[in-house]
Amino acid sequence: MNEQPVILIVDDDFTARQTAEMLLLQEGYALHFAASGPEALQRLPEETRT
């Protein structure tokens, strides 16, 4: 099984999120973004929120 690695990038600075995106997309990662801790927690799968 060759699942694409997934990274959740959490940063309140838009430019920092953009920079991380540019660097990691070329490495083949699936990226998700959040601008705050609460937003990041909402993006996590239910089974990891314990």
mmJSON file of the N, C-alpha and C atoms, coordinates in Angstrom:
{"data_MODEL":{"atom_site":{
"group_PDB":["ATOM","ATOM","ATOM","ATOM","ATOM","ATOM","ATOM","ATOM","ATOM","ATOM","ATOM","ATOM","ATOM","ATOM","ATOM","ATOM","ATOM","ATOM","ATOM","ATOM","ATOM","ATOM","ATOM","ATOM","ATOM","ATOM","ATOM","ATOM","ATOM","ATOM","ATOM","ATOM","ATOM","ATOM","ATOM","ATOM","ATOM","ATOM","ATOM","ATOM","ATOM","ATOM","ATOM","ATOM","ATOM","ATOM","ATOM","ATOM","ATOM","ATOM","ATOM","ATOM","ATOM","ATOM","ATOM","ATOM","ATOM","ATOM","ATOM","ATOM","ATOM","ATOM","ATOM","ATOM","ATOM","ATOM","ATOM","ATOM","ATOM","ATOM","ATOM","ATOM","ATOM","ATOM","ATOM","ATOM","ATOM","ATOM","ATOM","ATOM","ATOM","ATOM","ATOM","ATOM","ATOM","ATOM","ATOM","ATOM","ATOM","ATOM","ATOM","ATOM","ATOM","ATOM","ATOM","ATOM","ATOM","ATOM","ATOM","ATOM","ATOM","ATOM","ATOM","ATOM","ATOM","ATOM","ATOM","ATOM","ATOM","ATOM","ATOM","ATOM","ATOM","ATOM","ATOM","ATOM","ATOM","ATOM","ATOM","ATOM","ATOM","ATOM","ATOM","ATOM","ATOM","ATOM","ATOM","ATOM","ATOM","ATOM","ATOM","ATOM","ATOM","ATOM","ATOM","ATOM","ATOM","ATOM","ATOM","ATOM","ATOM","ATOM","ATOM","ATOM","ATOM","ATOM","ATOM","ATOM","ATOM","ATOM"],
"id":[1,2,3,4,5,6,7,8,9,10,11,12,13,14,15,16,17,18,19,20,21,22,23,24,25,26,27,28,29,30,31,32,33,34,35,36,37,38,39,40,41,42,43,44,45,46,47,48,49,50,51,52,53,54,55,56,57,58,59,60,61,62,63,64,65,66,67,68,69,70,71,72,73,74,75,76,77,78,79,80,81,82,83,84,85,86,87,88,89,90,91,92,93,94,95,96,97,98,99,100,101,102,103,104,105,106,107,108,109,110,111,112,113,114,115,116,117,118,119,120,121,122,123,124,125,126,127,128,129,130,131,132,133,134,135,136,137,138,139,140,141,142,143,144,145,146,147,148,149,150],
"type_symbol":["N","C","C","N","C","C","N","C","C","N","C","C","N","C","C","N","C","C","N","C","C","N","C","C","N","C","C","N","C","C","N","C","C","N","C","C","N","C","C","N","C","C","N","C","C","N","C","C","N","C","C","N","C","C","N","C","C","N","C","C","N","C","C","N","C","C","N","C","C","N","C","C","N","C","C","N","C","C","N","C","C","N","C","C","N","C","C","N","C","C","N","C","C","N","C","C","N","C","C","N","C","C","N","C","C","N","C","C","N","C","C","N","C","C","N","C","C","N","C","C","N","C","C","N","C","C","N","C","C","N","C","C","N","C","C","N","C","C","N","C","C","N","C","C","N","C","C","N","C","C"],
"label_atom_id":["N","CA","C","N","CA","C","N","CA","C","N","CA","C","N","CA","C","N","CA","C","N","CA","C","N","CA","C","N","CA","C","N","CA","C","N","CA","C","N","CA","C","N","CA","C","N","CA","C","N","CA","C","N","CA","C","N","CA","C","N","CA","C","N","CA","C","N","CA","C","N","CA","C","N","CA","C","N","CA","C","N","CA","C","N","CA","C","N","CA","C","N","CA","C","N","CA","C","N","CA","C","N","CA","C","N","CA","C","N","CA","C","N","CA","C","N","CA","C","N","CA","C","N","CA","C","N","CA","C","N","CA","C","N","CA","C","N","CA","C","N","CA","C","N","CA","C","N","CA","C","N","CA","C","N","CA","C","N","CA","C","N","CA","C","N","CA","C","N","CA","C","N","CA","C"],
"label_alt_id":[null,null,null,null,null,null,null,null,null,null,null,null,null,null,null,null,null,null,null,null,null,null,null,null,null,null,null,null,null,null,null,null,null,null,null,null,null,null,null,null,null,null,null,null,null,null,null,null,null,null,null,null,null,null,null,null,null,null,null,null,null,null,null,null,null,null,null,null,null,null,null,null,null,null,null,null,null,null,null,null,null,null,null,null,null,null,null,null,null,null,null,null,null,null,null,null,null,null,null,null,null,null,null,null,null,null,null,null,null,null,null,null,null,null,null,null,null,null,null,null,null,null,null,null,null,null,null,null,null,null,null,null,null,null,null,null,null,null,null,null,null,null,null,null,null,null,null,null,null,null],
"label_comp_id":["MET","MET","MET","ASN","ASN","ASN","GLU","GLU","GLU","GLN","GLN","GLN","PRO","PRO","PRO","VAL","VAL","VAL","ILE","ILE","ILE","LEU","LEU","LEU","ILE","ILE","ILE","VAL","VAL","VAL","ASP","ASP","ASP","ASP","ASP","ASP","ASP","ASP","ASP","PHE","PHE","PHE","THR","THR","THR","ALA","ALA","ALA","ARG","ARG","ARG","GLN","GLN","GLN","THR","THR","THR","ALA","ALA","ALA","GLU","GLU","GLU","MET","MET","MET","LEU","LEU","LEU","LEU","LEU","LEU","LEU","LEU","LEU","GLN","GLN","GLN","GLU","GLU","GLU","GLY","GLY","GLY","TYR","TYR","TYR","ALA","ALA","ALA","LEU","LEU","LEU","HIS","HIS","HIS","PHE","PHE","PHE","ALA","ALA","ALA","ALA","ALA","ALA","SER","SER","SER","GLY","GLY","GLY","PRO","PRO","PRO","GLU","GLU","GLU","ALA","ALA","ALA","LEU","LEU","LEU","GLN","GLN","GLN","ARG","ARG","ARG","LEU","LEU","LEU","PRO","PRO","PRO","GLU","GLU","GLU","GLU","GLU","GLU","THR","THR","THR","ARG","ARG","ARG","THR","THR","THR"],
"label_asym_id":["A","A","A","A","A","A","A","A","A","A","A","A","A","A","A","A","A","A","A","A","A","A","A","A","A","A","A","A","A","A","A","A","A","A","A","A","A","A","A","A","A","A","A","A","A","A","A","A","A","A","A","A","A","A","A","A","A","A","A","A","A","A","A","A","A","A","A","A","A","A","A","A","A","A","A","A","A","A","A","A","A","A","A","A","A","A","A","A","A","A","A","A","A","A","A","A","A","A","A","A","A","A","A","A","A","A","A","A","A","A","A","A","A","A","A","A","A","A","A","A","A","A","A","A","A","A","A","A","A","A","A","A","A","A","A","A","A","A","A","A","A","A","A","A","A","A","A","A","A","A"],
"label_entity_id":["1","1","1","1","1","1","1","1","1","1","1","1","1","1","1","1","1","1","1","1","1","1","1","1","1","1","1","1","1","1","1","1","1","1","1","1","1","1","1","1","1","1","1","1","1","1","1","1","1","1","1","1","1","1","1","1","1","1","1","1","1","1","1","1","1","1","1","1","1","1","1","1","1","1","1","1","1","1","1","1","1","1","1","1","1","1","1","1","1","1","1","1","1","1","1","1","1","1","1","1","1","1","1","1","1","1","1","1","1","1","1","1","1","1","1","1","1","1","1","1","1","1","1","1","1","1","1","1","1","1","1","1","1","1","1","1","1","1","1","1","1","1","1","1","1","1","1","1","1","1"],
"label_seq_id":[1,1,1,2,2,2,3,3,3,4,4,4,5,5,5,6,6,6,7,7,7,8,8,8,9,9,9,10,10,10,11,11,11,12,12,12,13,13,13,14,14,14,15,15,15,16,16,16,17,17,17,18,18,18,19,19,19,20,20,20,21,21,21,22,22,22,23,23,23,24,24,24,25,25,25,26,26,26,27,27,27,28,28,28,29,29,29,30,30,30,31,31,31,32,32,32,33,33,33,34,34,34,35,35,35,36,36,36,37,37,37,38,38,38,39,39,39,40,40,40,41,41,41,42,42,42,43,43,43,44,44,44,45,45,45,46,46,46,47,47,47,48,48,48,49,49,49,50,50,50],
"pdbx_PDB_ins_code":[null,null,null,null,null,null,null,null,null,null,null,null,null,null,null,null,null,null,null,null,null,null,null,null,null,null,null,null,null,null,null,null,null,null,null,null,null,null,null,null,null,null,null,null,null,null,null,null,null,null,null,null,null,null,null,null,null,null,null,null,null,null,null,null,null,null,null,null,null,null,null,null,null,null,null,null,null,null,null,null,null,null,null,null,null,null,null,null,null,null,null,null,null,null,null,null,null,null,null,null,null,null,null,null,null,null,null,null,null,null,null,null,null,null,null,null,null,null,null,null,null,null,null,null,null,null,null,null,null,null,null,null,null,null,null,null,null,null,null,null,null,null,null,null,null,null,null,null,null,null],
"Cartn_x":[0.846,0.0,0.9,0.771,1.584,0.746,0.393,-0.384,0.519,-0.016,0.72,0.784,1.963,2.067,1.29,0.64,-0.176,0.443,0.545,1.086,0.056,-0.195,-1.038,-0.123,-0.152,0.682,-0.161,0.307,-0.417,0.474,0.031,0.782,-0.17,-0.099,-0.984,-0.463,0.721,1.312,1.106,0.353,0.042,1.299,2.259,3.495,4.255,4.27,4.933,4.232,2.893,2.152,2.445,2.515,2.813,4.211,5.174,6.554,6.631,6.0,5.987,5.322,4.244,3.548,4.469,5.165,6.058,7.152,7.682,8.768,8.287,7.128,6.675,5.902,5.216,4.481,5.408,6.575,7.509,8.072,7.901,8.357,7.266,6.072,5.008,4.085,4.087,3.201,1.817,0.805,-0.535,-0.577,-0.966,-0.912,-2.286,-2.436,-3.627,-3.137,-3.953,-3.51,-4.504,-3.973,-4.785,-4.043,-4.823,-4.219,-4.198,-4.754,-4.776,-4.871,-4.609,-4.725,-6.125,-7.164,-8.526,-8.897,-8.475,-8.755,-8.036,-6.809,-6.057,-6.753,-7.244,-7.934,-9.179,-9.869,-11.058,-10.692,-9.496,-9.07,-8.558,-8.275,-7.784,-8.91,-8.583,-9.603,-10.126,-11.36,-12.032,-11.244,-10.689,-10.021,-8.71,-8.178,-6.924,-7.138,-8.376,-8.67,-8.849,-8.309,-8.515,-7.487],
"Cartn_y":[-1.17,0.0,1.246,2.081,3.282,4.526,4.787,5.984,7.205,8.302,9.554,10.099,10.463,11.029,12.35,12.547,13.744,14.574,15.874,16.794,17.885,18.142,19.255,20.388,21.485,22.639,23.643,23.98,24.912,26.117,27.269,28.504,29.671,30.662,31.811,32.815,32.572,33.461,32.88,33.602,33.118,32.854,33.743,33.593,32.334,32.038,30.817,29.575,29.592,28.451,28.295,29.415,29.383,28.836,29.253,28.776,27.27,26.802,25.357,24.601,25.158,24.517,24.381,25.44,25.404,24.356,24.239,23.289,21.841,21.614,20.242,19.661,20.48,19.955,19.292,19.869,19.282,17.957,17.647,16.371,15.308,15.671,14.688,14.478,15.385,15.265,15.83,15.253,15.843,16.811,18.037,19.063,19.558,19.801,20.433,21.594,22.626,23.845,24.282,24.913,25.526,26.76,27.778,29.028,29.151,28.146,28.203,26.791,26.68,25.391,24.811,25.603,25.07,24.617,25.377,24.99,23.687,23.528,22.302,21.101,21.264,20.156,19.735,20.68,20.351,19.54,19.713,19.025,17.61,17.291,15.95,14.93,13.721,12.663,12.406,12.055,11.844,10.895,9.811,8.811,9.307,10.416,10.923,12.022,12.369,13.493,13.078,11.976,11.542,12.119],
"Cartn_z":[0.0,0.0,0.0,-0.995,-1.132,-0.902,0.334,0.64,0.633,0.131,0.118,1.543,2.025,3.371,3.458,4.596,4.806,5.932,5.703,6.705,6.97,8.241,8.65,9.093,8.37,8.67,9.447,10.653,11.513,11.77,11.296,11.504,11.283,12.139,11.976,10.955,10.427,9.434,8.031,7.206,5.863,5.046,5.13,4.357,4.768,6.045,6.52,5.973,5.962,5.402,3.914,3.203,1.777,1.509,2.305,2.141,2.372,3.438,3.719,2.577,2.053,0.937,-0.272,-0.625,-1.783,-1.617,-0.408,-0.168,-0.125,0.485,0.695,-0.478,-1.249,-2.397,-3.401,-3.602,-4.565,-4.074,-2.798,-2.238,-2.273,-2.723,-2.905,-1.722,-0.76,0.396,0.088,0.697,0.682,1.852,1.6,2.63,3.023,4.308,4.862,5.712,5.805,6.48,7.54,8.573,9.619,10.11,10.47,10.925,12.442,13.146,14.609,15.178,16.467,17.137,17.063,17.416,17.329,15.903,14.915,13.526,13.187,13.666,13.412,14.042,15.253,15.921,15.162,14.551,13.759,12.517,12.019,10.802,11.06,12.318,12.626,12.518,12.079,12.066,13.48,13.585,14.883,15.789,15.231,16.058,16.675,16.199,16.766,17.799,18.092,18.995,20.445,20.868,22.257,23.196],
"occupancy":[1.0,1.0,1.0,1.0,1.0,1.0,1.0,1.0,1.0,1.0,1.0,1.0,1.0,1.0,1.0,1.0,1.0,1.0,1.0,1.0,1.0,1.0,1.0,1.0,1.0,1.0,1.0,1.0,1.0,1.0,1.0,1.0,1.0,1.0,1.0,1.0,1.0,1.0,1.0,1.0,1.0,1.0,1.0,1.0,1.0,1.0,1.0,1.0,1.0,1.0,1.0,1.0,1.0,1.0,1.0,1.0,1.0,1.0,1.0,1.0,1.0,1.0,1.0,1.0,1.0,1.0,1.0,1.0,1.0,1.0,1.0,1.0,1.0,1.0,1.0,1.0,1.0,1.0,1.0,1.0,1.0,1.0,1.0,1.0,1.0,1.0,1.0,1.0,1.0,1.0,1.0,1.0,1.0,1.0,1.0,1.0,1.0,1.0,1.0,1.0,1.0,1.0,1.0,1.0,1.0,1.0,1.0,1.0,1.0,1.0,1.0,1.0,1.0,1.0,1.0,1.0,1.0,1.0,1.0,1.0,1.0,1.0,1.0,1.0,1.0,1.0,1.0,1.0,1.0,1.0,1.0,1.0,1.0,1.0,1.0,1.0,1.0,1.0,1.0,1.0,1.0,1.0,1.0,1.0,1.0,1.0,1.0,1.0,1.0,1.0],
"B_iso_or_equiv":[0.0,0.0,0.0,0.0,0.0,0.0,0.0,0.0,0.0,0.0,0.0,0.0,0.0,0.0,0.0,0.0,0.0,0.0,0.0,0.0,0.0,0.0,0.0,0.0,0.0,0.0,0.0,0.0,0.0,0.0,0.0,0.0,0.0,0.0,0.0,0.0,0.0,0.0,0.0,0.0,0.0,0.0,0.0,0.0,0.0,0.0,0.0,0.0,0.0,0.0,0.0,0.0,0.0,0.0,0.0,0.0,0.0,0.0,0.0,0.0,0.0,0.0,0.0,0.0,0.0,0.0,0.0,0.0,0.0,0.0,0.0,0.0,0.0,0.0,0.0,0.0,0.0,0.0,0.0,0.0,0.0,0.0,0.0,0.0,0.0,0.0,0.0,0.0,0.0,0.0,0.0,0.0,0.0,0.0,0.0,0.0,0.0,0.0,0.0,0.0,0.0,0.0,0.0,0.0,0.0,0.0,0.0,0.0,0.0,0.0,0.0,0.0,0.0,0.0,0.0,0.0,0.0,0.0,0.0,0.0,0.0,0.0,0.0,0.0,0.0,0.0,0.0,0.0,0.0,0.0,0.0,0.0,0.0,0.0,0.0,0.0,0.0,0.0,0.0,0.0,0.0,0.0,0.0,0.0,0.0,0.0,0.0,0.0,0.0,0.0],
"pdbx_formal_charge":[null,null,null,null,null,null,null,null,null,null,null,null,null,null,null,null,null,null,null,null,null,null,null,null,null,null,null,null,null,null,null,null,null,null,null,null,null,null,null,null,null,null,null,null,null,null,null,null,null,null,null,null,null,null,null,null,null,null,null,null,null,null,null,null,null,null,null,null,null,null,null,null,null,null,null,null,null,null,null,null,null,null,null,null,null,null,null,null,null,null,null,null,null,null,null,null,null,null,null,null,null,null,null,null,null,null,null,null,null,null,null,null,null,null,null,null,null,null,null,null,null,null,null,null,null,null,null,null,null,null,null,null,null,null,null,null,null,null,null,null,null,null,null,null,null,null,null,null,null,null],
"auth_seq_id":[1,1,1,2,2,2,3,3,3,4,4,4,5,5,5,6,6,6,7,7,7,8,8,8,9,9,9,10,10,10,11,11,11,12,12,12,13,13,13,14,14,14,15,15,15,16,16,16,17,17,17,18,18,18,19,19,19,20,20,20,21,21,21,22,22,22,23,23,23,24,24,24,25,25,25,26,26,26,27,27,27,28,28,28,29,29,29,30,30,30,31,31,31,32,32,32,33,33,33,34,34,34,35,35,35,36,36,36,37,37,37,38,38,38,39,39,39,40,40,40,41,41,41,42,42,42,43,43,43,44,44,44,45,45,45,46,46,46,47,47,47,48,48,48,49,49,49,50,50,50],
"auth_comp_id":["MET","MET","MET","ASN","ASN","ASN","GLU","GLU","GLU","GLN","GLN","GLN","PRO","PRO","PRO","VAL","VAL","VAL","ILE","ILE","ILE","LEU","LEU","LEU","ILE","ILE","ILE","VAL","VAL","VAL","ASP","ASP","ASP","ASP","ASP","ASP","ASP","ASP","ASP","PHE","PHE","PHE","THR","THR","THR","ALA","ALA","ALA","ARG","ARG","ARG","GLN","GLN","GLN","THR","THR","THR","ALA","ALA","ALA","GLU","GLU","GLU","MET","MET","MET","LEU","LEU","LEU","LEU","LEU","LEU","LEU","LEU","LEU","GLN","GLN","GLN","GLU","GLU","GLU","GLY","GLY","GLY","TYR","TYR","TYR","ALA","ALA","ALA","LEU","LEU","LEU","HIS","HIS","HIS","PHE","PHE","PHE","ALA","ALA","ALA","ALA","ALA","ALA","SER","SER","SER","GLY","GLY","GLY","PRO","PRO","PRO","GLU","GLU","GLU","ALA","ALA","ALA","LEU","LEU","LEU","GLN","GLN","GLN","ARG","ARG","ARG","LEU","LEU","LEU","PRO","PRO","PRO","GLU","GLU","GLU","GLU","GLU","GLU","THR","THR","THR","ARG","ARG","ARG","THR","THR","THR"],
"auth_asym_id":["A","A","A","A","A","A","A","A","A","A","A","A","A","A","A","A","A","A","A","A","A","A","A","A","A","A","A","A","A","A","A","A","A","A","A","A","A","A","A","A","A","A","A","A","A","A","A","A","A","A","A","A","A","A","A","A","A","A","A","A","A","A","A","A","A","A","A","A","A","A","A","A","A","A","A","A","A","A","A","A","A","A","A","A","A","A","A","A","A","A","A","A","A","A","A","A","A","A","A","A","A","A","A","A","A","A","A","A","A","A","A","A","A","A","A","A","A","A","A","A","A","A","A","A","A","A","A","A","A","A","A","A","A","A","A","A","A","A","A","A","A","A","A","A","A","A","A","A","A","A"],
"auth_atom_id":["N","CA","C","N","CA","C","N","CA","C","N","CA","C","N","CA","C","N","CA","C","N","CA","C","N","CA","C","N","CA","C","N","CA","C","N","CA","C","N","CA","C","N","CA","C","N","CA","C","N","CA","C","N","CA","C","N","CA","C","N","CA","C","N","CA","C","N","CA","C","N","CA","C","N","CA","C","N","CA","C","N","CA","C","N","CA","C","N","CA","C","N","CA","C","N","CA","C","N","CA","C","N","CA","C","N","CA","C","N","CA","C","N","CA","C","N","CA","C","N","CA","C","N","CA","C","N","CA","C","N","CA","C","N","CA","C","N","CA","C","N","CA","C","N","CA","C","N","CA","C","N","CA","C","N","CA","C","N","CA","C","N","CA","C","N","CA","C","N","CA","C","N","CA","C"],
"pdbx_PDB_model_num":[1,1,1,1,1,1,1,1,1,1,1,1,1,1,1,1,1,1,1,1,1,1,1,1,1,1,1,1,1,1,1,1,1,1,1,1,1,1,1,1,1,1,1,1,1,1,1,1,1,1,1,1,1,1,1,1,1,1,1,1,1,1,1,1,1,1,1,1,1,1,1,1,1,1,1,1,1,1,1,1,1,1,1,1,1,1,1,1,1,1,1,1,1,1,1,1,1,1,1,1,1,1,1,1,1,1,1,1,1,1,1,1,1,1,1,1,1,1,1,1,1,1,1,1,1,1,1,1,1,1,1,1,1,1,1,1,1,1,1,1,1,1,1,1,1,1,1,1,1,1]
}}}
